Amino acid sequence: MVSRHPPSEKMPGNCHLKTHCFNIMPINRNTLLRYKTIDRMLRNGRRATLQELIDACNDALYEHNGYGEVSRRTIQHDLQEMRYSRELGYYAPIKVVDKKYYKYEDYDYSITDVPLSETDLRQLTEAVGLLKQMSSFKGFSDVEDVVNRLEDHLASMRFQVEPVILLENNDRLRGLEHITPLHDAILEESPVTIVYKSFQWSESQQFVFSPYILKEFRNRWFVFGKRHDAPKDLLLNLALDRIEDVSDPPKKEKYVKIKSFQPRQYFKDIIGVTRFPGDKVQHVVFRVAAKEVPYIITKPLHQSQKEIERMEDGSALFSIDVIHNYELERDILGYGDGITIVAPEELAYRIQERLRNAAANYESGSLE
């Protein structure tokens, strides 16, 4: 058996997987078609002259493109790439017989059956891990079986590595099962019947709902749409973890649109998902302590954030143009004493009040 890999590359045992080589360098379709044609001509002990390889590649290109003419030099270069290119990873055991014929020295070799390298396995393991974390999406749920089989195959290779990419995930998060039916309803412009239990309601309510868009924020999912028994242009925001059931609506119900709702415009001026009719954008100015400035710069509170002035002590003034909502307050409070609101006064007083209440929780005797 002829080695298909250079001595310096260690291969994990028993790791053959049908593939077109996961570490393949970017190549165009015609080049890949020539490689596959040469492989077909030399597979299973067959041999071919250079001219036969040229003719076969020309035929394949003509069949796929309606034209095709490759030179001797091109095919000779292809043969060299298949033999020695580290980027391709084929290391095809091509030899010349009788100074005329090309053949594979290994009867069982094919570029479509190249073992995976350690780098390939690591990258594939990471990809499978990411796909598993995204399995709640419609597009990924359809390939869940494929992902599971890939995971089993990798495990059988005993190639266990710690992940180097982690998405924030909450295994106890409720409501993810509603993503697919709501996603389908949005695409099909079909209303649904929702059973919903708000934190403010003593009992669940059932109503017909036309969903417009799904949005994720801080690892929670929300659906925006029109409740059919609500005022004409009132947009409703439902948290998926408060939805108890999604089902088909009565046949008489038709999908209802709020023509004024433009998702990109709607979310442009807010942090998070909360806004109410009549809310107006405010120019918020805040001072950031020196120790927090790098964090605010690298992770802005909002896309409108601008640095106004840098102080001698390292602190800085910033501004954002947003609607005052709960999520804005929560982000500001998350920095504790690292952020001080300069304007508007209403927001400054609100943050001050919440900080006082928080401090009161820790006053002497309050924890007893």
C-alpha positions in Angstrom: 0.0 0.0 0.0 1.4 3.4 -1.0 1.3 6.2 1.5 -1.0 9.1 0.4 0.4 11.6 2.9 3.8 13.1 3.6 5.7 11.6 6.5 5.3 14.7 8.6 1.5 14.5 8.6 0.1 12.2 11.3 -3.3 10.6 10.6 -5.7 9.4 13.3 -6.5 5.8 12.8 -9.6 4.5 11.1 -10.7 8.0 9.8 -11.7 7.4 6.2 -14.7 9.4 5.2 -16.1 9.9 1.7 -15.3 13.5 0.9 -14.0 15.8 -1.8 -11.3 16.9 0.7 -12.4 19.4 3.4 -9.1 21.4 3.3 -9.3 21.9 -0.4 -8.0 25.3 -1.6 -10.3 27.6 -3.5 -10.5 26.3 -7.1 -12.9 26.9 -9.9 -15.4 24.5 -11.2 -13.5 23.6 -14.4 -10.3 22.8 -12.5 -12.2 20.5 -10.1 -14.0 18.9 -13.1 -10.6 18.1 -14.6 -9.3 16.6 -11.3 -12.4 14.4 -11.1 -12.0 13.3 -14.7 -8.4 12.3 -14.3 -9.3 10.4 -11.1 -12.0 8.5 -13.0 -9.6 7.6 -15.8 -6.9 6.3 -13.4 -9.2 4.6 -10.8 -9.3 0.8 -10.2 -5.9 0.0 -11.9 -6.7 1.7 -15.2 -4.0 3.6 -17.0 -4.1 6.4 -19.6 -1.8 8.4 -21.9 -1.5 12.1 -21.5 -3.4 12.6 -24.7 -6.2 10.3 -23.4 -6.4 12.4 -20.3 -6.6 15.6 -22.4 -9.4 14.2 -24.6 -11.4 13.0 -21.6 -11.1 16.4 -19.9 -12.1 18.1 -23.1 -15.2 15.8 -23.4 -16.2 16.4 -19.8 -15.8 20.2 -20.1 -17.8 20.2 -23.4 -20.6 18.1 -21.8 -20.9 20.5 -18.8 -20.2 23.8 -20.5 -20.8 23.4 -24.2 -17.1 24.1 -24.8 -13.7 22.9 -23.7 -10.2 22.8 -24.8 -7.2 22.2 -22.4 -3.6 22.1 -23.2 -0.9 19.5 -22.5 0.7 21.9 -20.1 -2.6 22.3 -18.1 -3.1 18.6 -17.6 0.6 18.1 -16.7 0.1 20.8 -14.1 -3.0 19.1 -12.8 -1.2 15.9 -12.4 1.5 17.6 -10.4 -1.0 19.4 -8.2 -2.8 16.1 -7.5 0.5 14.5 -6.6 2.1 17.1 -4.4 -0.2 20.0 -3.5 -0.5 20.3 0.3 -3.5 22.7 -0.2 -5.4 20.0 -2.1 -4.4 17.3 0.3 -4.8 14.5 -2.3 -1.2 13.3 -2.5 -2.3 11.1 -5.3 0.1 8.1 -6.0 0.4 8.8 -9.7 3.2 7.1 -11.5 4.4 6.8 -15.1 4.6 3.4 -16.7 6.7 2.6 -19.8 7.3 6.4 -20.1 3.9 6.6 -21.7 1.0 5.7 -19.3 -0.2 7.3 -16.1 -1.8 5.2 -13.4 -2.4 5.1 -9.7 0.2 3.0 -7.9 -2.4 2.1 -5.3 -5.2 0.2 -7.0 -7.8 1.3 -4.4 -7.0 5.0 -4.4 -9.4 7.8 -5.4 -9.5 11.5 -4.6 -13.1 11.0 -3.4 -11.9 8.7 -0.7 -9.1 10.7 1.0 -8.7 10.3 4.7 -9.3 13.4 6.8 -6.4 15.1 8.4 -6.3 16.1 12.1 -7.0 19.7 10.9 -10.0 18.5 8.9 -11.4 16.6 11.9 -11.0 19.5 14.2 -12.8 21.9 11.7 -15.5 19.3 11.1 -16.0 18.8 14.9 -16.4 22.6 15.4 -18.9 22.8 12.5 -21.0 20.0 13.9 -21.0 21.7 17.3 -22.2 25.0 15.8 -24.9 23.2 13.8 -26.2 21.5 16.9 -26.4 24.8 18.8 -28.4 26.3 15.8 -30.8 23.3 15.6 -33.8 25.4 16.7 -33.8 27.1 13.3 -35.9 25.7 10.5 -33.0 25.5 8.1 -31.0 23.5 10.5 -33.7 21.3 12.0 -34.1 19.7 8.6 -30.5 18.4 8.7 -30.6 17.3 12.4 -30.3 13.6 11.4 -27.2 14.4 9.3 -25.6 16.3 12.1 -26.3 13.4 14.5 -24.7 10.9 12.1 -21.7 13.1 11.6 -21.3 13.5 15.4 -21.5 9.7 15.8 -18.9 9.2 13.0 -16.5 11.6 14.6 -17.0 9.9 18.0 -16.2 6.5 16.4 -12.9 7.9 15.3 -12.1 8.7 18.9 -10.9 12.1 17.9 -12.1 14.1 21.0 -11.2 17.8 21.2 -12.4 20.6 23.3 -14.4 23.2 21.3 -12.8 26.5 20.5 -16.0 28.3 19.5 -19.0 28.4 21.9 -22.3 30.2 21.2 -24.2 31.4 24.3 -26.7 28.7 25.0 -29.4 28.1 27.6 -30.6 24.5 27.6 -33.5 25.4 29.9 -34.8 28.1 27.7 -38.5 27.6 26.9 -40.4 28.3 23.7 -37.8 27.3 21.1 -40.2 24.7 19.8 -42.4 27.5 18.5 -39.7 28.9 16.2 -40.5 26.6 13.3 -44.3 27.0 13.1 -43.9 30.8 13.5 -41.2 30.9 10.9 -43.3 28.9 8.5 -46.3 31.2 9.2 -44.2 34.3 8.4 -43.0 32.9 5.1 -46.4 31.7 4.1 -48.2 34.9 5.4 -50.6 32.7 7.4 -52.1 33.7 10.7 -51.9 31.4 13.7 -53.8 30.8 17.0 -51.7 31.7 20.0 -52.2 30.7 23.6 -50.2 33.2 25.6 -49.5 33.8 29.4 -48.0 37.2 30.1 -46.3 37.9 33.4 -48.9 40.6 34.0 -51.9 38.3 33.3 -53.5 36.1 35.9 -54.7 33.6 33.2 -53.7 32.6 29.7 -55.3 34.2 26.7 -56.1 32.7 23.3 -56.1 34.9 20.2 -55.4 34.9 16.4 -52.1 36.4 15.5 -50.4 37.4 12.2 -46.6 37.1 12.8 -44.2 39.4 10.9 -40.7 38.8 12.2 -38.7 36.7 14.8 -36.0 38.4 16.8 -33.4 37.2 19.3 -32.1 39.4 22.1 -29.9 38.2 24.9 -30.6 34.6 24.3 -34.4 35.1 24.4 -36.7 34.9 21.3 -39.6 37.3 20.5 -42.1 37.4 17.7 -43.6 40.6 16.4 -47.0 40.8 14.7 -50.7 41.8 14.7 -53.2 40.5 17.2 -56.4 40.4 15.2 -58.7 41.7 18.0 -56.4 44.6 18.8 -56.6 48.2 17.5 -55.8 48.4 13.8 -52.1 49.4 13.7 -51.0 48.2 17.2 -47.9 46.0 16.9 -47.6 43.3 19.5 -44.4 41.8 20.9 -44.6 38.3 22.3 -41.9 36.4 24.1 -41.6 32.8 22.9 -41.0 31.5 26.4 -44.5 32.8 27.4 -46.3 31.1 24.5 -48.1 28.0 25.5 -49.3 26.8 22.2 -49.3 27.6 18.4 -52.0 26.1 16.2 -53.9 26.7 13.0 -56.5 29.6 13.1 -60.2 29.4 12.2 -60.5 29.1 8.4 -62.2 32.5 8.1 -59.2 34.3 9.4 -56.9 36.0 6.9 -53.4 37.3 7.3 -53.4 40.9 8.4 -50.5 43.3 7.7 -49.5 46.6 9.3 -48.2 48.4 6.3 -46.3 50.9 8.3 -44.2 48.3 10.0 -40.6 48.2 8.6 -38.4 45.9 10.8 -35.1 47.6 10.1 -36.5 51.0 10.8 -38.5 49.8 13.8 -35.4 48.4 15.6 -32.9 51.1 14.5 -33.6 53.4 17.4 -33.9 50.9 20.3 -31.8 48.6 22.4 -33.5 45.3 22.7 -37.2 44.8 21.7 -39.3 47.2 23.7 -41.0 50.3 22.3 -44.4 51.9 22.5 -46.5 54.1 20.1 -45.5 57.7 20.5 -42.0 56.9 21.8 -39.4 59.4 20.6 -35.7 59.2 20.1 -33.7 60.9 22.8 -30.1 62.2 22.7 -28.5 60.4 25.6 -25.1 61.7 26.9 -23.2 59.6 29.5 -19.8 59.7 31.2 -17.8 56.5 31.3 -15.2 55.8 34.0 -11.6 55.3 32.6 -11.7 51.6 33.5 -14.8 51.0 31.4 -13.9 53.1 28.4 -12.2 50.2 26.4 -15.3 48.1 26.9 -17.7 50.8 25.8 -15.6 51.4 22.7 -15.2 47.8 21.7 -18.9 46.9 22.5 -21.0 50.0 21.9 -24.3 50.3 23.7 -25.9 51.2 20.4 -25.0 51.6 16.8 -25.4 55.4 17.1 -22.8 55.7 19.8 -20.2 58.5 19.4 -17.3 59.6 21.6 -17.7 63.3 22.4 -14.7 64.1 24.6 -11.8 62.3 26.4 -11.0 63.7 29.9 -7.5 64.0 31.4 -8.3 61.3 34.0 -9.0 58.8 31.2 -12.8 59.0 31.5 -14.9 60.0 28.4 -18.2 61.4 27.3 -20.3 59.4 24.9 -23.7 59.9 23.2 -26.3 57.6 21.7 -29.6 58.4 20.0 -32.2 55.9 21.3 -35.7 55.5 22.7 -35.8 55.3 26.5 -36.9 51.7 27.3 -36.3 49.0 29.9 -33.4 47.4 28.0 -31.5 50.8 27.9 -31.8 51.1 31.7 -30.7 47.5 32.2 -27.6 48.0 30.0 -26.6 51.2 31.8 -27.2 49.6 35.3 -25.0 46.7 34.2 -22.0 49.0 34.3 -22.8 50.0 37.9 -20.7 53.0 38.9 -18.9 52.9 35.5 -21.5 55.0 33.7 -23.1 58.3 34.8 -26.0 59.7 32.8 -25.5 63.4 32.0 -28.6 63.9 29.9 -31.6 63.8 29.6 -32.5 64.5 33.2 -35.5 62.1 33.2 -33.2 59.1 32.4 -30.6 60.3 34.9 -33.2 60.5 37.7 -34.6 57.1 36.8 -31.1 55.4 37.0 -30.4 57.3 40.2 -33.6 56.0 41.7 -32.9 52.4 40.7 -29.4 52.6 42.1 -30.7 53.9 45.4 -33.2 51.1 45.6 -30.4 48.6 44.8 -28.2 50.1 47.6 -31.1 50.0 50.0 -31.3 46.2 49.6 -27.8 45.9 51.1 -28.2 48.3 54.0 -27.7 47.1 57.5 -30.5 44.6 58.5 -32.1 44.5 55.0 -30.7 41.0 54.3 -32.0 39.5 57.6 
